[in-house]
Amino acid sequence: MAIDAKPGQTVRVTISKTINRAAARKTIERLFCKDKALVAPLHARSRNFIPLPKRRGGQIWTKRPNKIHLGLAIGDTATLTVTPQSLKDLASVATFVEVKGK
């Protein structure tokens, strides 16, 4: 099924089927991370994190905050602005998601 969206358009992406391929899960997670509401916990965690570089084994070492992976379940939605690359990504995972114009 072709996605009828143009670059620059805002669309709502909804997971409609259980994701059973690891590559599709990574692609959908990357797309969902473009929604600012979904990555707010990661940004809040990064804001509160104070890097303290120190020497470890002769190298400068800094601990960084862990990435928060989204729990992708059926019915989860994200609102994102379409780019040419995201159109290709959405086409590759079209069997797992439903795309509607906003």
FENQUI-V851251 format. One record per run of one state. SS is the DSSP state (H for helix, E for strand, C for the rest). FROM is the first residue (numbers start at 1). TO is the last residue. If there is no record, write none. Layout:
BEGIN
ss	from	to
SS	FROM	TO
SS	FROM	TO
END
This chain:
BEGIN
ss	from	to
C	1	9
E	10	15
C	16	21
H	22	32
C	33	39
H	40	48
C	49	53
E	54	56
C	57	58
E	59	61
C	62	76
E	77	81
C	82	83
H	84	92
C	93	96
E	97	101
C	102	102
END
